[in-house]
């Protein structure tokens, strides 16, 4: 299982499509930095195929005033949870 | 576990440096070790010896130095990326006839082979990009 880390919003970059194409069935996707916009209810549809394997970084949500605004299907983790996700994954791939 | 970080973003331009520093402290707090941070592309700007941000702002360069002092993390800077951006240590400055140097220990100028080595040696290599 790989962890994919995406720091771009689907509103401004299509790199998320490449990430989704490369993701295996068990792989997880963590949204960080501006990527956390993808966790909002109006954007989360872009990540429908990885539902249940989609995470967003709490600190980056908070710094953008988006904490508590995520879609219910997104699992919010703090930076400690980010490290835990990297522990659990064989490798980490960053998309930017 | 043994971790390494690859940092590609310049401080004060992108969030990458801040994200990497935050991740570094979190992994150390969880009991892992951070063997090295490898600075590549615009990430080499994190090693600028002469950086002098306002006193009420974070000093990213000094935070990397503190990480080295407290945890022994080596700070490796890609020499090819650094030289073309005007980041030279004393030896390179002398070699290129420059009057001053802009990188100092504990940052070390090194080659891409070191990055490959880190990828093989460490359990996890995490990339922070602009």
Backbone of each chain as ProteinMPNN parsed JSONL, in Angstrom:
{"seq_chain_A": "XXXXXXXXXXXXXXXXXXXXXXXXXXXXXXXXXXXXXXXXXXXXXXXXXXXXXXXXXXXXXXXXXXXXXXXXXXXXXXXXXXXXXXXXXXXXXXXX", "coords_chain_A": {"N_chain_A": [[0.846, -1.199, 0.0], [0.583, 2.153, -0.917], [1.195, 5.553, 0.036], [-0.194, 8.44, -1.195], [0.496, 11.834, -1.631], [-0.996, 14.902, -1.968], [-0.663, 18.232, -2.941], [-2.056, 20.165, -4.293], [-4.934, 22.044, -5.235], [-7.952, 20.741, -6.641], [-9.273, 22.713, -7.961], [-7.434, 24.342, -9.169], [-5.466, 22.86, -10.389], [-4.736, 20.016, -12.408], [-3.335, 17.887, -11.566], [-4.197, 16.11, -9.726], [-5.65, 14.232, -11.103], [-3.738, 12.669, -12.336], [-2.595, 11.535, -10.08], [-4.736, 9.997, -9.121], [-4.994, 8.2, -11.232], [-2.69, 6.732, -10.948], [-3.017, 5.419, -8.589], [-3.186, 2.488, -6.577], [-5.47, -0.193, -5.606], [-5.553, -0.35, -2.852], [-4.267, 1.848, -2.034], [-3.721, 5.014, -0.367], [-4.839, 8.431, -0.129], [-3.611, 11.519, 0.765], [-4.549, 14.778, 1.435], [-2.89, 17.825, 1.39], [-1.656, 21.129, 2.322], [-2.657, 23.501, -0.151], [-4.091, 21.534, -1.276], [-6.023, 20.587, 0.471], [-8.399, 21.81, -0.068], [-9.768, 20.135, -1.704], [-11.167, 18.503, -0.027], [-13.514, 19.658, 0.632], [-17.123, 19.723, 0.627], [-18.175, 20.533, -1.878], [-16.18, 19.903, -3.621], [-15.318, 17.347, -3.287], [-16.25, 15.391, -4.893], [-14.473, 14.942, -6.964], [-12.821, 13.037, -5.986], [-14.147, 10.671, -5.76], [-13.613, 7.98, -6.439], [-11.783, 7.094, -4.59], [-12.99, 6.967, -2.178], [-13.246, 6.656, 1.327], [-10.598, 6.175, 1.519], [-9.472, 8.56, 1.661], [-7.816, 11.316, 2.966], [-7.29, 14.294, 4.945], [-5.193, 17.002, 5.894], [-5.194, 18.273, 9.091], [-3.959, 20.619, 10.212], [-3.451, 22.175, 7.94], [-5.996, 22.583, 6.992], [-6.996, 24.094, 9.12], [-5.377, 26.408, 9.008], [-6.373, 27.578, 6.804], [-8.879, 28.262, 7.438], [-10.764, 26.267, 7.179], [-11.448, 24.217, 8.796], [-13.681, 21.821, 10.047], [-15.321, 22.057, 7.927], [-15.139, 20.048, 6.134], [-16.109, 17.384, 3.885], [-18.123, 14.669, 5.052], [-17.112, 12.198, 4.376], [-14.396, 12.334, 4.378], [-11.384, 11.659, 6.075], [-10.017, 13.345, 8.693], [-6.754, 14.123, 9.636], [-4.113, 14.911, 11.934], [-0.716, 16.277, 11.974], [0.72, 14.331, 13.258], [-0.817, 12.119, 12.645], [-0.295, 12.118, 9.931], [2.388, 11.305, 9.91], [1.965, 8.742, 10.924], [0.486, 7.611, 8.818], [2.52, 7.502, 6.9], [4.135, 5.645, 8.099], [2.616, 3.36, 7.905], [2.412, 2.94, 5.207], [4.148, 1.457, 2.434], [5.697, 3.034, 0.765], [5.934, 6.536, -0.047], [4.38, 8.814, -2.208], [4.67, 11.96, -3.672], [2.572, 14.417, -5.08], [2.509, 17.252, -7.146]], "CA_chain_A": [[0.0, 0.0, 0.0], [1.345, 3.407, -0.997], [0.535, 6.802, 0.425], [-0.027, 9.537, -2.149], [0.307, 13.123, -0.961], [-1.338, 15.888, -2.996], [-0.692, 19.587, -2.363], [-2.724, 21.113, -5.197], [-6.397, 21.998, -5.23], [-8.534, 20.369, -7.931], [-9.782, 23.919, -8.603], [-6.376, 25.065, -9.871], [-4.498, 21.954, -11.006], [-5.279, 18.7, -12.751], [-2.388, 16.842, -11.197], [-4.918, 15.105, -8.939], [-6.088, 13.167, -12.01], [-2.591, 11.754, -12.483], [-2.471, 10.796, -8.828], [-5.802, 8.992, -9.075], [-4.685, 7.182, -12.234], [-1.57, 5.897, -10.483], [-3.301, 4.803, -7.285], [-3.635, 1.105, -6.5], [-6.767, -0.367, -4.937], [-5.428, -0.177, -1.405], [-3.514, 3.081, -1.761], [-4.417, 6.103, 0.307], [-4.527, 9.769, -0.623], [-3.641, 12.561, 1.792], [-4.58, 16.145, 0.905], [-2.155, 18.763, 2.247], [-1.509, 22.503, 1.813], [-3.871, 23.903, -0.867], [-4.82, 20.32, -1.64], [-7.139, 20.328, 1.395], [-9.656, 22.308, -0.655], [-10.45, 18.987, -2.3], [-11.956, 17.81, 0.992], [-14.779, 20.376, 0.828], [-18.251, 18.996, 0.018], [-18.391, 20.88, -3.283], [-15.029, 19.452, -4.434], [-14.915, 15.982, -2.96], [-16.672, 14.491, -5.985], [-13.305, 14.6, -7.784], [-12.096, 11.922, -5.37], [-15.141, 9.631, -5.497], [-13.097, 6.611, -6.588], [-10.952, 6.695, -3.441], [-13.78, 7.203, -0.965], [-12.828, 5.775, 2.42], [-9.122, 6.176, 1.556], [-9.123, 9.966, 1.467], [-7.462, 11.993, 4.227], [-6.917, 15.71, 4.807], [-4.347, 17.406, 7.017], [-5.924, 19.189, 9.972], [-3.283, 21.909, 10.364], [-3.614, 22.963, 6.715], [-7.405, 22.999, 6.99], [-7.155, 25.152, 10.125], [-4.727, 27.653, 8.584], [-7.187, 28.15, 5.713], [-10.229, 28.508, 7.954], [-11.669, 25.254, 6.619], [-11.686, 23.139, 9.754], [-15.112, 21.617, 10.299], [-16.088, 22.239, 6.685], [-14.861, 18.917, 5.239], [-17.143, 16.39, 3.643], [-18.107, 13.637, 6.093], [-16.395, 11.005, 3.915], [-12.953, 12.574, 4.471], [-10.817, 11.46, 7.407], [-9.097, 14.441, 9.033], [-5.65, 13.693, 10.506], [-3.132, 15.967, 12.205], [0.606, 15.923, 11.422], [1.062, 13.048, 13.869], [-1.506, 11.137, 11.801], [0.452, 12.109, 8.671], [3.538, 10.417, 10.123], [1.426, 7.386, 11.055], [0.159, 7.134, 7.466], [3.774, 7.146, 6.211], [4.628, 4.404, 8.723], [1.799, 2.232, 7.45], [2.59, 2.757, 3.767], [5.487, 1.002, 2.028], [6.381, 4.198, 0.206], [5.096, 7.729, -0.173], [4.554, 9.555, -3.458], [4.125, 13.318, -3.597], [2.072, 14.988, -6.346], [2.546, 18.702, -7.0]], "C_chain_A": [[0.883, 1.251, 0.0], [0.493, 4.563, -0.482], [0.845, 7.851, -0.638], [-0.357, 10.843, -1.429], [0.118, 14.191, -2.036], [-1.422, 17.28, -2.379], [-1.342, 20.62, -3.269], [-4.237, 20.935, -5.127], [-6.897, 21.548, -6.601], [-9.081, 21.588, -8.675], [-8.717, 24.608, -9.452], [-5.389, 24.155, -10.601], [-5.151, 20.612, -11.303], [-4.359, 17.566, -12.33], [-3.082, 15.753, -10.368], [-5.375, 13.938, -9.816], [-4.971, 12.154, -12.238], [-2.43, 10.903, -11.235], [-3.503, 9.674, -8.781], [-5.516, 7.856, -10.055], [-3.631, 6.204, -11.719], [-1.891, 5.118, -9.2], [-3.775, 3.359, -7.404], [-4.887, 1.01, -5.643], [-6.722, -0.12, -3.432], [-4.803, 1.169, -1.036], [-4.387, 4.144, -1.107], [-3.967, 7.449, -0.263], [-4.682, 10.775, 0.515], [-3.587, 13.929, 1.12], [-3.884, 17.068, 1.89], [-2.098, 20.128, 1.561], [-2.785, 22.906, 1.053], [-4.702, 22.703, -1.324], [-6.026, 20.056, -0.755], [-8.465, 20.885, 0.875], [-10.468, 21.172, -1.262], [-11.328, 18.225, -1.323], [-13.303, 18.484, 1.23], [-15.912, 19.649, 0.091], [-18.435, 19.288, -1.474], [-17.266, 20.4, -4.205], [-14.766, 17.955, -4.312], [-15.318, 14.978, -4.041], [-15.499, 14.083, -6.889], [-12.599, 13.345, -7.264], [-13.019, 10.741, -5.048], [-14.576, 8.222, -5.519], [-12.196, 6.175, -5.432], [-11.682, 6.949, -2.115], [-13.405, 6.166, 0.106], [-11.31, 5.712, 2.553], [-8.592, 7.597, 1.372], [-8.953, 10.659, 2.815], [-7.147, 13.464, 3.935], [-6.191, 16.146, 6.07], [-5.004, 18.549, 7.814], [-5.283, 20.579, 10.038], [-3.479, 22.795, 9.126], [-5.065, 23.386, 6.512], [-7.579, 24.199, 7.923], [-6.565, 26.476, 9.626], [-5.471, 28.322, 7.433], [-8.623, 28.42, 6.144], [-11.242, 27.471, 7.509], [-11.968, 24.109, 7.582], [-13.187, 23.027, 10.033], [-15.963, 21.767, 9.05], [-15.905, 21.081, 5.71], [-16.104, 18.074, 5.013], [-16.994, 15.263, 4.668], [-17.307, 12.404, 5.684], [-14.878, 11.137, 4.069], [-12.477, 12.38, 5.909], [-9.768, 12.553, 7.67], [-8.035, 13.905, 9.999], [-4.73, 14.883, 10.768], [-1.755, 15.485, 11.729], [1.126, 14.61, 12.022], [0.427, 11.898, 13.065], [-0.85, 11.014, 10.435], [1.648, 11.156, 8.804], [3.06, 8.963, 10.199], [1.084, 6.798, 9.683], [1.424, 6.735, 6.703], [4.383, 5.875, 6.801], [3.922, 3.198, 8.11], [1.986, 1.936, 5.968], [4.016, 2.296, 3.474], [6.338, 2.175, 1.549], [5.395, 5.351, 0.108], [5.41, 8.412, -1.497], [3.926, 10.927, -3.341], [3.726, 13.796, -4.993], [1.962, 16.492, -6.183], [2.577, 19.391, -8.352]], "O_chain_A": [[1.802, 1.382, 0.808], [-0.736, 4.55, -0.555], [2.009, 8.114, -0.94], [-1.354, 10.943, -0.714], [0.971, 14.362, -2.907], [-2.158, 17.494, -1.416], [-1.198, 21.821, -3.042], [-4.744, 19.823, -4.979], [-6.325, 21.934, -7.62], [-9.329, 21.518, -9.879], [-9.049, 25.375, -10.356], [-4.555, 24.645, -11.362], [-6.003, 20.136, -10.552], [-4.581, 16.413, -12.697], [-2.615, 14.616, -10.314], [-5.478, 12.803, -9.349], [-5.212, 10.95, -12.322], [-2.164, 9.704, -11.316], [-3.179, 8.536, -8.44], [-5.764, 6.689, -9.75], [-3.673, 5.01, -12.015], [-1.115, 4.258, -8.783], [-4.643, 3.04, -8.217], [-5.316, 1.989, -5.034], [-7.717, 0.267, -2.82], [-4.812, 1.573, 0.127], [-5.607, 4.169, -1.27], [-2.869, 7.581, -0.803], [-5.737, 10.87, 1.141], [-2.684, 14.204, 0.33], [-4.227, 17.104, 3.071], [-2.443, 20.267, 0.387], [-3.887, 22.681, 1.555], [-5.864, 22.844, -1.707], [-6.96, 19.373, -1.175], [-9.533, 20.475, 1.329], [-11.695, 21.235, -1.328], [-12.141, 17.395, -1.731], [-14.145, 17.947, 1.95], [-15.682, 19.032, -0.949], [-18.805, 18.4, -2.243], [-17.386, 20.482, -5.428], [-14.071, 17.371, -5.143], [-14.797, 13.864, -4.098], [-15.524, 13.017, -7.503], [-11.876, 12.676, -8.002], [-12.717, 9.92, -4.182], [-14.987, 7.367, -4.735], [-11.881, 4.99, -5.316], [-11.055, 7.124, -1.07], [-13.269, 4.975, -0.174], [-10.79, 5.254, 3.571], [-7.443, 7.811, 0.987], [-9.825, 10.597, 3.682], [-6.784, 13.822, 2.815], [-6.527, 15.717, 7.174], [-5.314, 19.616, 7.284], [-5.974, 21.592, 9.933], [-3.653, 24.008, 9.244], [-5.33, 24.434, 5.923], [-8.222, 25.188, 7.57], [-7.17, 27.534, 9.797], [-5.23, 29.489, 7.123], [-9.475, 28.763, 5.325], [-12.44, 27.748, 7.463], [-12.655, 23.151, 7.227], [-13.867, 24.034, 10.23], [-17.184, 21.622, 9.104], [-16.437, 21.107, 4.601], [-17.023, 18.051, 5.831], [-15.886, 14.942, 5.097], [-16.868, 11.641, 6.544], [-14.153, 10.155, 3.907], [-13.099, 12.88, 6.847], [-8.77, 12.661, 6.957], [-8.355, 13.317, 11.033], [-4.588, 15.761, 9.916], [-1.643, 14.406, 11.147], [1.874, 13.875, 11.377], [1.047, 10.858, 12.839], [-0.845, 9.936, 9.841], [1.89, 10.317, 7.936], [3.671, 8.069, 9.614], [1.359, 5.628, 9.418], [1.418, 5.759, 5.953], [5.061, 5.121, 6.103], [4.534, 2.166, 7.836], [1.748, 0.815, 5.521], [4.963, 2.682, 4.159], [7.519, 2.292, 1.876], [4.18, 5.159, 0.172], [6.576, 8.567, -1.861], [2.765, 11.045, -2.95], [4.46, 13.598, -5.962], [1.391, 16.971, -5.203], [2.611, 20.62, -8.419]]}, "seq_chain_B": "XXXXXXXXXXXXXXXXXXXXXXXXXXXXXXXXXXXXXXXXXXXXXXXXXXXXXXXXXXXXXXXXXXXXXXXXXXXXXXXXXXXXXXXXXXXXXXXXXXXXXXXXXXXXXXXXXXXXXXXXXXXXXXXXXX", "coords_chain_B": {"N_chain_B": [[11.8, 3.943, 12.897], [13.861, 4.816, 10.061], [14.001, 7.94, 8.62], [14.043, 10.136, 5.757], [14.064, 13.361, 4.271], [13.097, 14.997, 1.312], [13.453, 18.103, 0.031], [12.056, 20.507, -2.017], [11.219, 23.093, -2.285], [11.531, 26.688, -2.026], [12.101, 28.711, 0.899], [9.732, 31.106, 2.182], [8.555, 31.427, -0.26], [6.979, 29.28, -0.91], [4.877, 26.813, 0.736], [6.287, 24.585, 1.298], [8.741, 24.358, 2.851], [7.866, 24.905, 5.445], [5.971, 22.897, 5.806], [7.656, 20.693, 5.663], [9.368, 21.073, 7.859], [7.545, 20.925, 9.979], [6.657, 18.298, 9.652], [9.06, 16.982, 10.1], [9.569, 17.492, 12.849], [7.381, 16.212, 13.942], [7.765, 13.5, 13.261], [10.086, 12.939, 14.64], [9.184, 13.287, 17.235], [7.606, 11.095, 17.448], [9.409, 9.135, 17.861], [10.983, 8.26, 15.781], [13.912, 8.344, 13.603], [15.594, 11.003, 11.909], [17.49, 10.89, 9.299], [18.516, 12.565, 7.284], [18.047, 15.714, 5.583], [17.485, 16.49, 2.307], [18.266, 19.012, 0.15], [17.023, 20.34, -2.755], [16.612, 21.517, -6.158], [14.792, 24.603, -6.046], [14.767, 24.352, -3.36], [17.276, 24.552, -2.283], [17.612, 27.106, -1.409], [16.953, 27.171, 1.227], [19.264, 26.926, 2.595], [20.581, 29.285, 2.75], [23.058, 31.194, 4.011], [23.089, 33.907, 4.588], [20.541, 34.693, 5.09], [18.174, 36.876, 6.454], [15.57, 37.273, 7.916], [12.755, 39.295, 9.126], [12.661, 39.929, 12.692], [10.37, 39.103, 14.006], [9.438, 37.04, 12.555], [9.405, 33.606, 11.471], [12.564, 31.983, 11.339], [13.631, 30.231, 8.966], [16.008, 29.044, 7.998], [17.636, 28.973, 10.281], [16.07, 27.251, 11.776], [16.428, 24.811, 10.522], [19.117, 24.453, 11.102], [18.999, 24.216, 13.859], [17.63, 21.836, 14.034], [19.541, 20.074, 13.1], [21.457, 20.413, 15.137], [20.135, 19.472, 17.412], [19.239, 16.921, 16.781], [21.024, 15.648, 15.133], [20.576, 15.452, 12.442], [21.596, 15.292, 9.098], [22.288, 17.92, 6.809], [21.891, 18.186, 3.614], [22.911, 19.546, 0.597], [22.168, 19.917, -2.749], [24.78, 20.205, -4.959], [24.93, 21.064, -7.629], [22.467, 22.302, -8.069], [22.69, 24.316, -6.191], [24.994, 25.893, -6.835], [24.297, 27.124, -9.261], [22.425, 28.847, -8.361], [23.731, 30.704, -6.893], [24.578, 29.87, -4.415], [27.145, 29.096, -2.495], [29.714, 27.358, -0.791], [32.622, 28.055, 1.288], [34.791, 26.885, 0.02], [33.937, 26.398, -2.634], [33.392, 28.994, -3.374], [35.946, 30.098, -3.404], [37.045, 28.555, -5.427], [35.596, 29.401, -7.616], [36.3, 32.012, -7.756], [34.87, 33.906, -6.226], [33.926, 36.582, -3.997], [32.696, 36.206, -1.554], [31.036, 33.797, 0.619], [28.064, 31.776, 0.691], [26.927, 29.621, 1.855], [27.206, 27.646, 4.731], [28.608, 25.361, 7.193], [26.181, 23.786, 9.337], [25.248, 22.91, 6.865], [25.859, 20.971, 3.985], [27.478, 20.806, 0.888], [26.658, 18.6, -1.633], [26.313, 15.667, -3.739], [23.944, 14.309, -6.185], [24.085, 11.608, -5.901], [24.064, 11.132, -3.219], [21.405, 11.494, -2.577], [20.217, 9.321, -3.826], [21.42, 7.348, -2.338], [20.309, 7.885, 0.178], [17.653, 7.241, -0.331], [17.877, 4.519, -0.578], [18.98, 3.734, 1.85], [17.33, 4.658, 3.904], [14.187, 4.0, 5.61], [11.961, 5.398, 4.903], [11.285, 7.924, 2.542], [10.357, 11.153, 2.175], [8.801, 13.523, 0.143], [8.727, 17.039, -0.133], [7.314, 19.504, -1.936], [7.133, 22.526, -3.983]], "CA_chain_B": [[12.161, 3.91, 11.475], [14.767, 5.877, 9.59], [13.355, 8.804, 7.639], [14.767, 11.217, 5.091], [13.158, 14.321, 3.633], [13.559, 15.696, 0.115], [12.767, 19.401, 0.024], [12.237, 21.136, -3.329], [10.649, 24.439, -2.307], [12.266, 27.751, -1.343], [11.347, 29.317, 1.995], [9.105, 32.404, 1.927], [7.881, 31.41, -1.556], [5.989, 28.203, -0.88], [4.676, 26.248, 2.067], [7.034, 23.326, 1.41], [9.704, 24.36, 3.964], [7.108, 24.83, 6.692], [5.397, 21.546, 5.883], [8.742, 19.744, 5.918], [9.808, 21.261, 9.25], [6.486, 20.408, 10.847], [6.699, 16.842, 9.546], [10.308, 16.535, 10.735], [9.408, 17.491, 14.31], [6.37, 15.203, 14.301], [8.316, 12.138, 13.174], [11.048, 12.794, 15.742], [8.392, 13.158, 18.458], [7.07, 9.734, 17.479], [10.498, 8.203, 18.162], [11.751, 7.89, 14.593], [15.087, 9.182, 13.399], [15.635, 11.701, 10.622], [18.89, 10.812, 8.885], [18.966, 13.714, 6.491], [17.174, 16.487, 4.705], [18.197, 16.772, 1.065], [17.726, 20.238, -0.441], [17.226, 20.204, -4.203], [15.9, 22.556, -6.916], [14.766, 25.846, -5.273], [14.913, 24.015, -1.943], [18.621, 24.913, -1.814], [17.545, 28.439, -0.771], [16.829, 26.952, 2.671], [20.601, 26.877, 3.183], [21.216, 30.599, 2.562], [23.726, 31.648, 5.238], [22.872, 35.332, 4.829], [19.111, 34.982, 5.265], [17.938, 37.733, 7.614], [14.154, 37.655, 7.948], [12.387, 40.129, 10.276], [12.801, 39.179, 13.938], [9.106, 38.526, 14.463], [9.036, 35.968, 11.649], [10.199, 32.386, 11.598], [13.837, 31.949, 10.617], [13.623, 28.848, 8.492], [17.383, 28.532, 7.905], [18.064, 28.638, 11.646], [15.32, 26.09, 12.262], [17.123, 23.612, 10.011], [20.37, 24.318, 11.853], [18.624, 23.707, 15.183], [17.272, 20.419, 13.86], [20.826, 19.374, 13.034], [22.124, 20.464, 16.445], [19.408, 18.695, 18.42], [18.938, 15.537, 16.392], [22.079, 15.082, 14.303], [20.126, 15.318, 11.046], [22.513, 15.971, 8.19], [21.624, 18.876, 5.917], [22.633, 17.971, 2.381], [22.469, 20.482, -0.422], [22.628, 19.514, -4.09], [25.791, 21.192, -5.356], [24.626, 21.611, -8.956], [21.333, 23.226, -7.91], [23.122, 25.429, -5.351], [25.946, 26.772, -7.516], [23.661, 27.972, -10.276], [21.585, 29.837, -7.675], [24.583, 31.597, -6.11], [24.791, 29.353, -3.061], [28.456, 28.461, -2.522], [30.446, 27.352, 0.473], [33.892, 28.778, 1.171], [35.666, 26.213, -0.944], [33.429, 26.639, -3.986], [33.555, 30.424, -3.64], [37.35, 30.287, -3.78], [37.266, 27.871, -6.698], [34.96, 30.171, -8.685], [36.757, 33.398, -7.683], [33.849, 34.782, -5.63], [34.489, 37.254, -2.822], [32.062, 35.759, -0.302], [30.34, 32.508, 0.509], [26.663, 31.914, 1.094], [26.529, 28.399, 2.564], [28.14, 27.301, 5.797], [28.226, 24.207, 7.989], [26.164, 22.345, 9.085], [24.821, 22.521, 5.513], [26.967, 20.405, 3.213], [27.256, 20.647, -0.543], [26.852, 17.188, -1.951], [25.803, 15.318, -5.069], [22.689, 13.559, -6.262], [24.334, 10.241, -5.441], [23.667, 11.095, -1.807], [19.946, 11.342, -2.529], [19.962, 7.909, -4.165], [21.86, 6.593, -1.166], [19.293, 8.074, 1.232], [16.475, 6.474, -0.728], [18.14, 3.099, -0.332], [19.375, 3.511, 3.237], [16.259, 4.982, 4.85], [12.929, 3.266, 5.453], [10.967, 6.284, 4.286], [11.763, 9.179, 1.961], [9.151, 11.944, 1.955], [9.096, 14.702, -0.675], [7.929, 18.253, 0.042], [7.565, 20.272, -3.154], [6.355, 23.765, -4.049]], "C_chain_B": [[13.119, 5.044, 11.137], [14.092, 6.639, 8.45], [14.384, 9.713, 6.964], [13.729, 12.096, 4.41], [13.84, 14.907, 2.407], [12.756, 16.986, 0.013], [13.088, 20.16, -1.258], [11.785, 22.594, -3.373], [11.489, 25.442, -1.536], [11.439, 28.297, -0.182], [10.801, 30.673, 1.561], [8.484, 32.508, 0.53], [6.723, 30.426, -1.541], [5.9, 27.64, 0.535], [5.615, 25.059, 2.328], [7.985, 23.274, 2.611], [8.984, 24.191, 5.294], [6.513, 23.441, 6.876], [6.475, 20.532, 6.261], [9.23, 19.846, 7.364], [8.803, 20.677, 10.243], [6.495, 18.876, 10.841], [7.937, 16.284, 10.253], [10.138, 16.448, 12.256], [8.405, 16.425, 14.753], [6.956, 13.792, 14.263], [9.328, 11.885, 14.292], [10.303, 12.587, 17.062], [7.794, 11.759, 18.576], [8.175, 8.691, 17.658], [11.278, 7.719, 16.956], [13.027, 8.722, 14.53], [15.007, 9.823, 12.014], [17.097, 11.784, 10.204], [19.355, 12.089, 8.196], [17.797, 14.452, 5.863], [18.02, 16.804, 3.477], [17.509, 17.94, 0.379], [18.076, 20.251, -1.93], [16.344, 21.242, -4.901], [15.916, 23.868, -6.089], [14.87, 25.592, -3.77], [16.28, 24.378, -1.386], [18.627, 26.287, -1.118], [17.387, 28.329, 0.748], [18.178, 26.993, 3.375], [21.296, 28.237, 3.146], [21.741, 31.157, 3.881], [23.338, 33.076, 5.611], [21.401, 35.69, 5.009], [18.905, 35.774, 6.549], [16.484, 38.188, 7.629], [13.867, 38.556, 9.154], [12.332, 39.296, 11.556], [11.507, 38.545, 14.433], [8.573, 37.462, 13.504], [9.899, 34.741, 11.887], [11.478, 32.489, 10.764], [14.069, 30.507, 10.181], [15.034, 28.247, 8.457], [17.877, 28.101, 9.296], [17.311, 27.433, 12.203], [15.922, 24.784, 11.744], [18.403, 23.365, 10.806], [20.087, 23.755, 13.244], [18.273, 22.222, 15.115], [18.54, 19.557, 13.81], [21.468, 19.287, 14.422], [21.455, 19.521, 17.45], [19.271, 17.228, 18.055], [19.978, 14.911, 15.465], [21.686, 14.867, 12.849], [21.117, 16.006, 10.124], [21.712, 16.785, 7.175], [22.402, 18.896, 4.609], [22.044, 18.797, 1.25], [23.025, 20.044, -1.774], [23.56, 20.597, -4.646], [25.462, 21.835, -6.698], [23.486, 22.62, -8.872], [21.772, 24.475, -7.152], [24.003, 26.417, -6.125], [25.257, 27.675, -8.527], [22.714, 28.995, -9.65], [22.413, 30.75, -6.754], [24.785, 31.154, -4.681], [26.065, 28.519, -3.055], [29.041, 28.434, -1.121], [31.815, 27.995, 0.232], [34.777, 28.196, 0.071], [35.236, 26.489, -2.387], [33.582, 28.112, -4.371], [34.987, 30.714, -4.094], [37.61, 29.72, -5.17], [36.696, 28.679, -7.871], [35.32, 31.651, -8.626], [35.721, 34.369, -7.14], [34.359, 35.345, -4.305], [33.838, 36.822, -1.507], [31.424, 34.404, -0.492], [28.962, 32.624, 1.138], [26.1, 30.649, 1.741], [27.624, 28.059, 3.577], [27.706, 25.982, 6.43], [27.118, 24.655, 8.951], [25.605, 21.938, 7.727], [26.051, 22.028, 4.749], [26.581, 20.348, 1.75], [27.581, 19.214, -0.921], [26.194, 16.89, -3.292], [24.525, 14.498, -5.007], [22.84, 12.104, -5.815], [23.912, 10.062, -3.985], [22.163, 10.888, -1.654], [19.561, 9.886, -2.828], [20.294, 7.04, -2.954], [20.832, 6.685, -0.033], [18.05, 7.241, 0.938], [16.641, 4.996, -0.43], [18.334, 2.798, 1.149], [18.218, 3.7, 4.211], [15.001, 4.163, 4.565], [11.895, 4.091, 4.708], [11.652, 7.542, 3.768], [10.527, 9.991, 1.569], [9.521, 13.238, 1.229], [8.157, 15.854, -0.351], [8.297, 19.205, -1.09], [6.745, 21.558, -3.153], [4.959, 23.517, -4.641]], "O_chain_B": [[13.181, 6.069, 11.816], [13.67, 6.053, 7.452], [15.44, 10.013, 7.522], [12.655, 11.633, 4.025], [15.015, 15.269, 2.454], [11.529, 16.959, -0.08], [14.253, 20.427, -1.553], [11.952, 23.259, -4.394], [12.091, 25.103, -0.517], [10.212, 28.343, -0.264], [11.356, 31.312, 0.667], [7.945, 33.555, 0.17], [5.646, 30.689, -2.075], [6.719, 27.942, 1.402], [5.718, 24.588, 3.461], [8.036, 22.264, 3.313], [9.425, 23.435, 6.16], [6.548, 22.88, 7.971], [6.244, 19.633, 7.069], [9.476, 18.831, 8.014], [9.176, 20.021, 11.216], [6.359, 18.239, 11.886], [7.872, 15.249, 10.917], [10.517, 15.453, 12.873], [8.563, 15.813, 15.81], [6.669, 12.979, 15.141], [9.424, 10.779, 14.823], [10.738, 11.806, 17.908], [7.509, 11.294, 19.68], [7.904, 7.491, 17.611], [12.147, 6.858, 17.088], [13.206, 9.672, 15.292], [14.431, 9.263, 11.081], [17.848, 12.633, 10.685], [20.429, 12.62, 8.481], [16.721, 13.897, 5.644], [19.131, 17.321, 3.593], [16.321, 17.875, 0.064], [19.242, 20.184, -2.316], [15.425, 21.784, -4.288], [16.942, 24.203, -5.496], [15.044, 26.533, -2.995], [16.446, 24.502, -0.173], [19.53, 26.592, -0.339], [17.658, 29.288, 1.472], [18.241, 27.084, 4.601], [22.478, 28.333, 3.477], [20.967, 31.542, 4.756], [23.266, 33.421, 6.79], [21.055, 36.869, 5.072], [19.402, 35.389, 7.608], [16.197, 39.36, 7.382], [14.65, 38.579, 10.104], [12.0, 38.111, 11.521], [11.534, 37.571, 15.185], [7.425, 37.031, 13.61], [10.995, 34.837, 12.44], [11.475, 33.006, 9.647], [14.62, 29.689, 10.917], [15.234, 27.093, 8.836], [18.449, 27.024, 9.465], [17.854, 26.68, 13.011], [15.925, 23.774, 12.447], [18.733, 22.228, 11.14], [20.838, 22.921, 13.749], [18.582, 21.455, 16.027], [18.603, 18.473, 14.389], [21.955, 18.233, 14.829], [22.13, 18.858, 18.237], [19.194, 16.378, 18.942], [19.824, 13.761, 15.054], [22.386, 14.176, 12.109], [21.45, 17.173, 10.332], [20.625, 16.397, 6.747], [23.444, 19.543, 4.506], [20.843, 18.753, 0.983], [24.229, 19.826, -1.912], [23.169, 21.756, -4.782], [25.693, 23.03, -6.883], [23.526, 23.665, -9.521], [21.287, 25.571, -7.432], [23.783, 27.627, -6.075], [25.59, 28.855, -8.64], [22.252, 29.909, -10.333], [21.855, 31.48, -5.936], [25.125, 31.966, -3.821], [26.081, 27.387, -3.539], [28.877, 29.383, -0.355], [32.126, 28.422, -0.88], [35.416, 28.919, -0.693], [36.067, 26.777, -3.248], [33.862, 28.442, -5.524], [35.213, 31.472, -5.038], [38.305, 30.328, -5.984], [37.238, 28.65, -8.976], [34.735, 32.463, -9.344], [35.689, 35.531, -7.544], [35.115, 34.692, -3.585], [34.405, 37.065, -0.442], [31.285, 33.917, -1.614], [28.727, 33.464, 2.006], [24.932, 30.612, 2.128], [28.815, 28.178, 3.29], [26.577, 25.535, 6.231], [27.114, 25.819, 9.352], [25.492, 20.744, 7.449], [27.137, 22.597, 4.857], [25.489, 19.896, 1.405], [28.637, 18.685, -0.575], [25.588, 17.77, -3.903], [24.087, 14.058, -3.944], [21.876, 11.456, -5.41], [23.466, 8.99, -3.577], [21.702, 10.206, -0.738], [18.696, 9.308, -2.17], [19.55, 6.126, -2.598], [20.528, 5.691, 0.626], [17.472, 6.62, 1.831], [15.685, 4.306, -0.076], [17.914, 1.752, 1.645], [18.125, 2.999, 5.218], [14.778, 3.698, 3.447], [11.061, 3.556, 3.978], [12.48, 8.146, 4.45], [9.741, 9.559, 0.726], [10.432, 13.956, 1.642], [6.94, 15.676, -0.3], [9.439, 19.655, -1.193], [5.772, 21.673, -2.408], [4.169, 24.452, -4.77]]}, "name": "protein", "num_of_chains": 2, "seq": "XXXXXXXXXXXXXXXXXXXXXXXXXXXXXXXXXXXXXXXXXXXXXXXXXXXXXXXXXXXXXXXXXXXXXXXXXXXXXXXXXXXXXXXXXXXXXXXXXXXXXXXXXXXXXXXXXXXXXXXXXXXXXXXXXXXXXXXXXXXXXXXXXXXXXXXXXXXXXXXXXXXXXXXXXXXXXXXXXXXXXXXXXXXXXXXXXXXXXXXXXXXXXXXXXXXXXXXXXXXXXXXXXX"}
